[in-house]
Every structure is written in structure tokens, then in C-alpha cells.
Amino acid sequence: MMILRNIIIAVVLLIGMICLQIFLSKKESKIAGLILPVISFAYSLLILFSAVGDIGQVMGAFFFANLPTAVLLMIYFSCRGKISKDKELEKMTIKDLE
């Protein structure tokens, strides 16, 4: 029962983090969407510097610790690309109306 509760909490936190990343990425400020990826990368550096073992294990831990960073950055660039495309379309529409 305890394991199921922990899994549910982890899934809810993951969904919340993804929704927060999408929300921050759609903000006007470009920096807001980079907050979670920077925190995630800093956490992976913490894991890297605290890891003990051979270089393969350390690099493996660093790679897996950076998977959330990669996902958050993909969300960020996807949202920012859509915003950029929408702004370009808006500029073209304004030029057409002139």
C-alpha cells in the first residue's frame, strides 16, 4: 500500500512539474522557462560531484540525472518555437493590413 502511494505521489509531482514547465515556457520572459531546467541541471551536478565509483558509473549517473533536464528543455524550446511562430504570423498579418 505504501509503494502504491509513493508511485501516485511521484506521478502527480511529475505531471505538476511538466505543467509548471509549460506554463513558465509560455511566459513573455524567456528566462522564466529556464528556471526548472537550471534547477534540474544543478541537481545533476550535485549527483555528479557526490557520486563515488568508477568513471562509467559516475557518467551513467550523470546521464540519467540529466534526462529530466533534457525533457524540460524540449518542452521549453517547443513552447518558445510556437510563440516565435505566432509572433511572426502576427507581424505578417499586420503588414498585410497596412
N, C-alpha and C positions, 0 to 999 in steps of 0.2 A: 504494500500500500504506500509506503514511504517513497519507493522508487518511482511509482506512477505519479505521485505528487511532484517530485523533483523534475520529472520529464515535462509535466504540464507547465510548471513554473518556467523552465528553460525555454519551452516553445513560445510561451506568452512573452517572455523577455526578448526573444529573437524577433518575433513579429513586431513588438513595440519598437525595437531598435531600427528595424527596416522602415517602419512607418515614420519614425522620427527623422531618419536619414533622407527620406523622400521629401518630407516637409521642409527640412533645412536646405536641401538642394534646390528647391523651387523658390527660395527667398531671393530677393533682389541682390543681396550681398553675396558675392562669390565665396567669401571666407566662411560664412555660416555653414555651408555644406561640407566644409573640410574639417569641421570640429571632430566628428566621430572617427573619420579615418586617421586623423593625427593621434587621437587617444588610443585607438587600436594599434597603431604602429608603435607608439611609445610602450604599450603593454608588451608587444612582441620583442622590443629591445630589452625590456626588463627580463623577459624569459631567456633571451639570448645570453645576457650577462650573468644570470643566475644559474644557467644550465651547467651541469658537470657531466663529463663523459667524453667520448672521442668526438672528433670533428664531424663525423657522419650523423651522430645522434643530435649534436647541437644544431647543425644545419637543418636537419629534419624537423626538430622542434621549432626552429625559427620559421621554416617554410609553413608549417601547419598553423603557427600562431599568426601568420600574415594572411591566411585565407580570408578571415573576416575583413581585413583591410582592403583586400582586392575586391571583395563583393561590394563594400561600401563605396569604393572609388568607382566601380562600374555603375552603381546607382547614381552617383554624383554626376559623372560625365554624361550618362544617358539623360538625366533631367536637364542639365545645363545645355546639352545639344538641342533639346526640344525648345528650350527658352530662346536660344540663339536663333533657331529656325523661325520661331514665331515672331521675333523682333524683326528679322529680315523681311518676312512676309508683310508685316505691318508697315514697314518703310516703303516697300514696293506699292502697297495699296495707297498710301498717302501720295506717292509720286504720280500714280495713275489718276488720282482725283484732281491733281493740280492742272 
